[in-house]
Amino acid sequence: MCKNHIKPFFLKPILFVLILTFSSCGLMEKDNGKTEDISPTEIFIQGVGLNVQRVAFNSDGSRLITSGNKGTTIWDMQAKKELINLYNNDAHSSAVSKSGRYLITFNPADHGLIKICDLTTFKIHSLRIFDKEESGYGRYISGITISDDEKYFALYSNKIMVFDLESLSQINHIELKSRHYLFDYRKQGLSFLPGTNDLLSISYDISFSEPDVVTEEGDLNLNQIDHYSVNIWDIKSKEPKIEIDLNCNFILSYALSPDNKKLALLLINKELRIIDIINRTVNNHRIEVERDIDAISYTNDGSILFANRKGIIGRYYSDSKKHIIINTDIRSRFRAYSCSDLAIANDGENIVFCSGYSTLLLYNVADNETTLLTDEAKNLFGAYYDSGTLVNILTSDKIFHQNGPSFNASEVKIKQLLSYVCADQLMIENIFSGEKQIFDLNLARTLFSGVIEENEEYYAITRDGKYGFKSLQQGENDNILAVYDMENTYSNPVLLEKSGGYGINIKVFNSNRKAIIAGFATDLLTIWDLQTGEIIDTLDIQSGNARAFDFIDDSKCLVGVRGIVRLYDMNSRNIIKSYIPKGYDGRYKDITKISFSPDKKYFATGDTDGLVTIWSFDNENELVSFKTHKDWITFLTFSPDGKNIISGSYSGKSLVISEVTTGKDIARFVAFADGEWIVITPKGYFNASPNGAKYLNVRVGNQVYSIDNFHEKYFNPAYVASVLQGKRI
């Protein structure tokens, strides 16, 4: 069902007018001249822990943009390599110019600012589009697009705004129809036509929808009809060269033919509306495939390439109204049932699938070839120092032992004792003997070694290795924590009353007589008597999420809650002291880890935002904070001399060694699924396993290369060894 209303097309005379720069309301402030520098040369490991959530191509498919909470990354499609990662720029709307020189991004957290990255001058400029106060009232930016000649860029924020790319001054604005908003779903509805400075916009009437969007059962209504408007604008006169109205089902995506003469709209019910822009006609089509379709693109032969999030790829021939399915290996390489996002290049040559946030698969249509773009790095479970200053790093199947400038790997099976990602205790199994041991990362020693059955799941072991905590089912749906004697696991355990939902973090004190435990489904910290199983008390943590805590000694416990650290007297249960970040205004990130320096004069915390903070017990405010990760800090370890600290994060897949006093990175370690590893310093000097360097890239300007031509300059095991030993060079 579709009603099309095509207005007559009149060529309007071209008027040469003086375009004034708008400067009212502070819109054109370059954020007080704020600029950031980009290093012209960078040595980096490709695609480590990017956590991709959105993908898009530039106009000719030569560049790919990926965005997520690890930042925004540009990829060179010819080299099939990562070009640059803007670590703190998570783009909800973005565009890369045809030549790859410019990247423009918007993140709602920037409150009305866009960032323009110039990869020729290596500068990032900030430009304010609307006042910060307006961001709290639903104001946003979408549809960022750059003309192929790189003279202009445009975006949508309540209206279409057109800018001069060189001066960053606004030259015009275009108002959409009354009650119309820009289409913004899988593909944003604003684009410069290839090879021109005309703008294509697709908008919809927010007040028109029949019947309701959602059925009475709560499902998306496939019969919903919306009112859309397709326009091609002259950016100088602000007048539409073409205006087409149509009522149809919800639009998922669209594609423009290479000659700019046809526009295909993909609807939610696998239907196509193919608009002949020159003749101003609309033809209805339907692709009769079993699965839904999520994206389309025209190819050079005039067919329409389509794909969906489950990895199905095909071609549709509008003349014959027939389609074919292309056999690929894409689906078998997904790490989840379906991908989280996908994009097809405008020329139909490449399709990129984002599977499980950390896997990017590039499919080349002509070669029927799939390439893995992102890393094969392993998640890290933790690290510790052995006697001296040698680092040991643990993954799910290996322990990497530092040996001078290199690392030797032991094959093992490792799993965390808790389902909590920040567990301090690990179960390590020798793959040859089958012997199991429980290792404590904080203590850097084995707590228990012996027989542990396959079905035995321990939450924690006491630090002397005598007692273990397990979950015991009571009734059909209830579980309770039970304390077992590790030397006689068949003896009757002590059942901790009302402990269902607890076990996310367990610390034992008072000579194994008491335990303080955090819950999965509760914010409480509760203390139990381990001999009777009775509740002794509950700490007053004032409605916070207190999952990170540890004991200085039996009478003093540090607890991280609501971004603040509190020191408790465990005898009186009173707060002795609170450690509060400078400028704390009530907004916070939950603390996930606490670690003590060897001399117990300092402690470190890590939070859910990747921030590491160093504190002195003598001061209520932090000494230094630094951010080397983008998500949950899962482990923190001071070096034996207290000068450095090791940190790792939930999905960052890298271990970082930082200076305690400055927070500066010293080195970064990454291990890969094939057993290779790399240690790299901020200056780019590295050491690697025999084939580990294959994961390194070198960016020079806006070109990216493999490490091969730079290997002799940057491969420096002696320098890396000195850095790992704590020497300042």
MIFIVEX-322633 format. One record per residue (C-alpha): residue in one letter; x negated, y, z. Coordinates in pm, whole numbers, padded with zeros to 5 digits, always signed. Layout:
# residues N
AXYZ;...
END
This chain:
# residues 729
M+00000+00000+00000;C-00160+00326-00112;K-00031+00666-00214;N-00280+00881-00404;H-00251+01256-00447;I-00508+01403-00689;K-00525+01777-00724;P-00608+01933-01065;F-00978+01993-01119;F-01086+02345-01221;L-01446+02450-01284;K-01508+02764-01083;P-01749+03033-01205;I-02086+03026-01032;L-02139+03345-00834;F-02483+03461-00733;V-02433+03605-00387;L-02650+03706-00095;I-02618+03441+00177;L-02643+03583+00526;T-02807+03391+00812;F-02568+03325+01098;S-02714+03404+01437;S-02411+03449+01660;C-02362+03249+01981;G-02728+03154+01980;L-02663+02891+01716;M-02980+02954+01526;E-03222+02963+01816;K-03509+02725+01759;D-03476+02634+02126;N-03701+02927+02221;G-03958+02817+01965;K-04004+02474+02117;T-04214+02241+01906;E-04371+01904+01972;D-04679+01764+01804;I-04705+01425+01635;S-05044+01259+01613;P-05158+01251+01247;T-05321+00911+01304;E-05190+00629+01521;I-05283+00267+01587;F-04981+00069+01702;I-04822-00274+01732;Q-04526-00306+01497;G-04172-00324+01634;V-04239-00423+01996;G-03922-00416+02208;L-03735-00155+02001;N-03384-00254+02117;V-03226-00141+01789;Q-02857-00047+01791;R-02813+00152+01467;V-02968+00115+01121;A-02951+00327+00803;F-03144+00390+00479;N-03243+00720+00322;S-03096+00819-00017;D-03323+00608-00240;G-03383+00318+00002;S-03756+00391+00045;R-03719+00454+00418;L-03522+00275+00689;I-03415+00445+01014;T-03350+00241+01328;S-03232+00386+01659;G-03170+00264+02011;N-03262+00344+02368;K-03632+00288+02283;G-03627+00581+02041;T-03598+00632+01667;T-03821+00450+01420;I-03892+00513+01051;W-03989+00215+00835;D-04170+00217+00500;M-03972-00023+00280;Q-04242-00067+00018;A-04499-00170+00276;K-04230-00335+00493;K-04396-00181+00797;E-04304+00048+01083;L-04421+00401+01003;I-04360+00598+01321;N-04164+00561+01645;L-04041+00878+01814;Y-04034+00728+02159;N-03795+00964+02334;N-03563+01044+02045;D-03260+00812+02044;A-03065+00924+01738;H-02687+00883+01729;S-02691+01061+01394;S-02997+01084+01171;A-03130+01126+00818;V-03465+01078+00646;S-03540+01277+00330;K-03599+01102-00003;S-03976+01158+00008;G-03991+01051+00373;R-04132+01386+00483;Y-03845+01493+00709;L-03650+01315+00980;I-03356+01496+01143;T-03187+01347+01449;F-02920+01421+01707;N-02881+01266+02050;P-02584+01373+02270;A-02822+01382+02567;D-02994+01679+02401;H-02674+01885+02450;G-02636+02052+02112;L-02996+02032+01991;I-03111+01859+01677;K-03474+01765+01615;I-03645+01814+01280;C-03959+01604+01242;D-04205+01706+00965;L-04447+01422+00888;T-04664+01654+00680;T-04734+01916+00946;F-04687+01661+01229;K-04449+01889+01417;I-04106+01831+01572;H-03887+02144+01585;S-03580+02170+01806;L-03282+02365+01669;R-02975+02455+01876;I-02645+02394+01694;F-02409+02470+01983;D-02442+02585+02342;K-02523+02328+02607;E-02198+02400+02793;E-01992+02295+02489;S-02130+01938+02496;G-01915+01868+02799;Y-01599+01930+02598;G-01640+01661+02333;R-01856+01866+02093;Y-02088+01646+01894;I-02290+01632+01571;S-02258+01372+01296;G-02308+01328+00922;I-02664+01462+00904;T-02780+01457+00539;I-03077+01601+00344;S-03076+01703-00022;D-03311+01508-00250;D-03512+01823-00331;E-03556+01885+00045;K-03429+02242+00019;Y-03121+02194+00236;F-02974+01982+00508;A-02617+01966+00632;L-02430+01829+00931;Y-02084+01825+01082;S-01991+01983+01415;N-01627+02098+01405;K-01714+02218+01054;I-01974+02140+00787;M-02286+02349+00845;V-02550+02394+00572;F-02910+02495+00651;D-03225+02595+00467;L-03473+02321+00555;E-03783+02540+00535;S-03663+02830+00750;L-03413+02624+00956;S-03162+02906+00911;Q-02793+02842+00851;I-02688+02957+00503;N-02321+02861+00501;H-02040+02666+00663;I-01748+02477+00514;E-01416+02423+00688;L-01239+02091+00645;K-00862+02078+00615;S-00657+02156+00921;R-00658+01866+01172;H-00922+01683+00967;Y-01234+01528+01120;L-01534+01387+00936;F-01524+01012+00874;D-01786+00859+01104;Y-01786+00483+01132;R-02051+00247+00997;K-02156+00506+00742;Q-02117+00876+00809;G-01889+01061+00571;L-02118+01346+00464;S-02384+01313+00197;F-02562+01519-00065;L-02498+01367-00407;P-02825+01216-00535;G-03019+01461-00752;T-02786+01754-00673;N-02710+02008-00402;D-02339+01923-00400;L-02194+01771-00083;L-01962+01472-00065;S-01735+01464+00240;I-01481+01206+00354;S-01244+01321+00628;Y-00925+01199+00790;D-00621+01363+00946;I-00634+01290+01321;S-00262+01363+01359;F-00142+01123+01088;S-00122+00748+01142;E+00161+00506+01069;P+00229+00270+01230;D+00028+00284+01553;V-00345+00209+01545;V-00308-00075+01797;T-00033-00338+01804;E+00175-00418+02112;E-00054-00718+02169;G-00355-00487+02180;D-00503-00595+01845;L-00622-00354+01576;N-00328-00292+01344;L-00435-00398+00994;N-00123-00230+00853;Q-00221+00109+00987;I-00212+00384+00722;D-00429+00696+00756;H-00449+01012+00552;Y-00794+01073+00397;S-00942+01352+00192;V-01242+01309-00041;N-01416+01631-00146;I-01721+01735-00344;W-01831+02082-00234;D-02034+02361-00389;I-02244+02461-00088;K-02289+02821-00209;S-01926+02907-00288;K-01785+02676-00016;E-01519+02571-00268;P-01436+02207-00351;K-01531+02101-00702;I-01319+01791-00655;E-01046+01719-00401;I-00869+01384-00375;D-00612+01291-00110;L-00507+00934-00040;N-00313+00737+00218;C-00462+00395+00286;N-00578+00150+00551;F-00872+00229+00778;I-01197+00287+00584;L-01499+00088+00702;S-01762+00210+00457;Y-01815+00362+00114;A-02058+00355-00179;L-02141+00595-00460;S-02238+00465-00806;P-02591+00551-00932;D-02451+00797-01188;N-02233+00975-00924;K-01922+00898-01127;K-01753+00641-00905;L-01685+00621-00533;A-01586+00287-00376;L-01406+00288-00040;L-01409-00034+00164;L-01092-00079+00370;I-01044-00286+00682;N-00844-00556+00501;K-01119-00632+00241;E-00953-00404-00010;L-01140-00152-00224;R-01026+00183-00353;I-01246+00272-00650;I-01224+00640-00737;D-01324+00759-01083;I-01460+01102-00989;I-01467+01236-01347;N-01118+01121-01449;R-00980+01159-01097;T-00809+00819-01088;V-00788+00559-00812;N-00780+00183-00873;N-00696-00081-00613;H-00906-00397-00572;R-00935-00679-00320;I-01235-00905-00257;E-01089-01249-00186;V-01343-01381+00063;E-01276-01574+00382;R-01470-01347+00618;D-01445-00975+00682;I-01668-00734+00492;D-01862-00464+00677;A-02074-00279+00419;I-02090-00218+00042;S-02323-00058-00212;Y-02332-00018-00588;T-02614-00186-00778;N-02783-00070-01098;D-02578-00314-01309;G-02252-00160-01184;S-02150-00446-00954;I-02076-00388-00587;L-02296-00562-00332;F-02117-00654-00009;A-02225-00801+00324;N-02090-00868+00670;R-02229-00896+01021;K-02235-01276+01006;G-02490-01271+00725;I-02262-01337+00427;I-02376-01153+00113;G-02202-01134-00225;R-02134-00936-00541;Y-01803-00801-00670;Y-01745-00726-01038;S-01470-00469-01067;D-01413-00522-01441;S-01326-00891-01402;K-01213-00860-01037;K-01426-01161-00948;H-01693-01213-00688;I-01982-01449-00612;I-02144-01543-00279;I-02525-01535-00265;N-02694-01824-00084;T-02948-01695+00170;D-03121-01805+00491;I-03012-01493+00678;R-02755-01660+00904;S-03000-01925+01025;R-03240-01654+01141;F-02993-01463+01356;R-03054-01472+01731;A-02686-01419+01802;Y-02354-01526+01648;S-02341-01205+01448;C-02558-00899+01403;S-02491-00577+01590;D-02535-00355+01284;L-02631-00371+00918;A-02697-00136+00628;I-02728-00169+00251;A-02961+00061+00057;N-02786+00289-00194;D-02958+00113-00483;G-02840-00227-00360;E-03192-00368-00349;N-03228-00423+00026;I-03003-00513+00318;V-03115-00488+00679;F-02952-00685+00961;C-03002-00605+01329;S-02961-00926+01530;G-02968-00924+01908;Y-03108-00566+01920;S-03471-00685+01901;T-03468-00863+01564;L-03465-00677+01231;L-03424-00889+00917;L-03480-00733+00574;Y-03322-00913+00281;N-03441-00828-00072;V-03164-00905-00320;A-03376-00939-00636;D-03629-01176-00478;N-03375-01354-00252;E-03636-01313+00020;T-03597-01246+00393;T-03865-01062+00594;L-03880-01028+00971;L-03968-00664+01041;T-03974-00662+01419;D-04209-00828+01660;E-04240-01183+01778;A-04360-01057+02116;K-04281-01255+02427;N-04094-01126+02729;L-04329-01091+03025;F-04233-01233+03364;G-04499-01059+03566;A-04868-01011+03640;Y-05107-01031+03933;Y-05474-00981+04015;D-05680-01274+04134;S-05993-01236+04349;G-06176-00937+04210;T-06017-00727+03938;L-05913-00990+03681;V-05557-00971+03552;N-05329-01271+03502;I-05017-01226+03286;L-04721-01465+03277;T-04474-01533+02995;S-04217-01813+02971;D-04470-02066+02841;K-04820-01931+02912;I-05043-01775+03175;F-05304-01543+03022;H-05615-01530+03241;Q-05853-01239+03189;N-06204-01357+03110;G-06425-01052+03069;P-06290-00861+02765;S-06070-01152+02652;F-05785-01368+02779;N-05762-01745+02798;A-05417-01903+02790;S-05285-02198+02993;E-04980-02384+02860;V-04707-02401+03126;K-04331-02377+03170;I-04219-02078+03376;K-03881-01960+03492;Q-03769-01701+03744;L-03622-01835+04066;L-03343-01580+04067;S-03106-01497+03785;Y-03202-01139+03869;V-03449-01007+03609;C-03673-00846+03873;A-03751-01166+04066;D-04083-01177+04253;Q-04099-01557+04266;L-04149-01790+03971;M-04138-02166+03926;I-04442-02282+03728;E-04451-02634+03584;N-04764-02807+03454;I-04655-02943+03113;F-04897-03235+03137;S-04852-03357+03495;G-04502-03225+03555;E-04614-03080+03889;K-04415-02776+03997;Q-04513-02488+04216;I-04338-02175+04336;F-04555-01869+04295;D-04506-01526+04456;L-04624-01236+04237;N-04642-00989+04526;L-04859-01220+04736;A-05046-01356+04430;R-05039-01708+04570;T-04850-02036+04559;L-04584-02076+04828;F-04483-02434+04759;S-04615-02720+04550;G-04445-03054+04525;V-04141-03235+04390;I-03853-03016+04270;E-03574-03192+04087;E-03452-03060+03752;N-03110-02969+03890;E-03250-02787+04194;E-03206-02412+04153;Y-03372-02209+04427;Y-03297-01842+04482;A-03608-01781+04694;I-03868-01949+04916;T-03991-01812+05247;R-04344-01675+05234;D-04483-01967+05435;G-04317-02212+05195;K-04114-02384+05468;Y-03759-02291+05370;G-03572-02247+05043;F-03241-02077+04957;K-02994-02243+04722;S-02633-02187+04626;L-02393-02455+04753;Q-02044-02492+04613;Q-01756-02495+04860;G-01414-02558+04714;E-01332-02507+04349;N-01442-02147+04307;D-01641-02053+04617;N-02017-02065+04663;I-02226-02004+04972;L-02599-01965+05036;A-02766-02257+05210;V-03112-02269+05371;Y-03307-02595+05317;D-03616-02738+05481;M-03861-02771+05188;E-04034-03068+05346;N-03705-03253+05392;T-03453-03130+05136;Y-03215-03414+05224;S-03162-03279+05575;N-02849-03080+05648;P-02896-02715+05541;V-02799-02410+05742;L-02499-02247+05575;L-02493-01868+05577;E-02142-01753+05655;K-01961-01524+05408;S-02260-01528+05172;G-02067-01585+04850;G-02185-01337+04588;Y-02518-01281+04764;G-02867-01389+04661;I-02989-01125+04416;N-03284-01042+04643;I-03386-01224+04959;K-03651-01125+05213;V-03718-01319+05535;F-03862-01162+05851;N-03900-01217+06225;S-04094-01542+06186;N-03836-01699+05953;R-03556-01638+06200;K-03377-01368+06001;A-03312-01283+05635;I-03188-00969+05465;I-03008-01036+05139;A-02858-00822+04862;G-02548-00929+04672;F-02454-00964+04307;A-02101-00834+04352;T-02152-00611+04656;D-02358-00306+04742;L-02419-00430+05097;L-02746-00542+05251;T-02661-00806+05508;I-02878-00968+05776;W-02829-01334+05873;D-02961-01549+06155;L-03127-01838+05969;Q-03091-02081+06261;T-02717-02038+06313;G-02609-01901+05975;E-02421-01617+06143;I-02418-01257+06024;I-02618-01033+06257;D-02560-00693+06101;T-02523-00492+05781;L-02750-00202+05693;D-02581+00132+05642;I-02701+00204+05288;Q-02430+00464+05226;S-02255+00319+04920;G-02559+00260+04704;N-02685-00022+04485;A-02972-00145+04704;R-03129-00438+04522;A-03494-00335+04567;F-03638-00366+04918;D-03943-00509+05091;F-04104-00529+05435;I-04409-00334+05543;D-04412-00555+05852;D-04147-00744+06050;S-04006-00425+06198;K-04008-00188+05899;C-03833-00229+05566;L-03827+00001+05261;V-03496+00012+05072;G-03436+00185+04739;V-03083+00322+04703;R-02928+00588+04476;G-03271+00702+04356;I-03390+00758+04716;V-03617+00533+04926;R-03534+00485+05293;L-03756+00342+05564;Y-03555+00136+05816;D-03642+00025+06166;M-03519-00336+06159;N-03482-00352+06536;S-03248-00055+06568;R-03123-00065+06203;N-03175+00313+06192;I-03335+00516+05916;I-03682+00635+06018;K-03756+00841+05709;S-03618+00915+05362;Y-03830+00967+05052;I-03654+01196+04807;P-03767+01295+04453;K-03842+01662+04400;G-03541+01845+04259;Y-03305+01560+04347;D-02948+01672+04270;G-02751+01352+04333;R-02796+01215+03983;Y-03010+00905+03989;K-03119+00580+03833;D-03110+00265+04045;I-03444+00153+04187;T-03534-00197+04069;K-03881-00260+04216;I-04092-00160+04518;S-04462-00240+04551;F-04721-00154+04821;S-05080-00046+04770;P-05340-00284+04921;D-05413-00043+05209;K-05038+00013+05274;K-05087+00391+05254;Y-04889+00423+04931;F-04601+00254+04758;A-04459+00257+04405;T-04103+00233+04280;G-03961+00154+03937;D-03609+00230+03819;T-03355+00133+03553;D-03472+00416+03327;G-03833+00294+03308;L-03971+00554+03549;V-04260+00457+03778;T-04308+00676+04088;I-04600+00680+04332;W-04531+00780+04693;S-04737+00834+05008;F-04588+00712+05333;D-04691+01048+05483;N-04495+01266+05237;E-04123+01273+05178;N-04165+01372+04810;E-04334+01174+04533;L-04699+01226+04438;V-04654+01154+04068;S-04395+01005+03831;F-04456+00870+03482;K-04255+00691+03218;T-04432+00419+03021;H-04119+00210+02958;K-03765+00278+02838;D-03562+00038+03052;W-03560-00155+03381;I-03895-00187+03551;T-03915-00559+03632;F-04258-00583+03793;L-04510-00351+03960;T-04854-00447+04092;F-05134-00231+04234;S-05492-00319+04145;P-05705-00443+04439;D-05877-00103+04467;G-05542+00081+04450;K-05655+00300+04159;N-05440+00142+03888;I-05092-00004+03868;I-04947-00265+03632;S-04587-00233+03515;G-04351-00421+03288;S-03990-00376+03180;Y-03683-00583+03098;S-03707-00576+02718;G-04023-00372+02660;K-04230-00687+02602;S-04552-00514+02700;L-04759-00482+03014;V-04899-00135+03084;I-05191-00049+03311;S-05174+00312+03434;E-05381+00538+03656;V-05212+00584+03993;T-05319+00948+04040;T-05226+01077+03692;G-04985+00822+03548;K-05191+00809+03228;D-05188+00482+03035;I-05515+00292+03042;A-05425-00013+02835;R-05130-00207+02700;F-05108-00587+02665;V-04872-00774+02432;A-04842-01152+02387;F-04676-01310+02083;A-04473-01625+02023;D-04755-01786+01821;G-04996-01754+02117;E-05182-01449+01985;W-05239-01143+02204;I-05357-00782+02184;V-05494-00534+02438;I-05496-00177+02307;T-05599+00154+02465;P-05438+00497+02406;K-05733+00587+02178;G-05655+00288+01956;Y-05953+00073+02057;F-05844-00287+02094;N-05936-00645+02159;A-05731-00935+02031;S-05715-01311+01995;P-05859-01451+01668;N-05546-01368+01465;G-05382-01114+01695;A-05491-00810+01492;K-05241-00902+01219;Y-04974-00735+01435;L-05154-00399+01431;N-05072-00113+01192;V-05245+00217+01127;R-05047+00528+01037;V-05233+00807+00860;G-04996+01097+00795;N-04681+00950+00645;Q-04850+00638+00510;V-04892+00312+00697;Y-05160+00046+00648;S-05267-00283+00801;I-05559-00277+01043;D-05791-00449+00793;N-05960-00134+00660;F-05995+00010+01011;H-06092-00306+01198;E-06461-00223+01233;K-06386+00123+01376;Y-06127+00025+01636;F-06215-00335+01734;N-06415-00273+02051;P-06400-00553+02313;A-06671-00394+02528;Y-06477-00069+02559;V-06156-00257+02642;A-06337-00467+02904;S-06469-00152+03072;V-06121-00003+03080;L-05972-00320+03229;Q-06242-00314+03497;G-06128+00034+03599;K-06427+00223+03461;R-06355+00578+03346;I-06505+00631+03001;
END
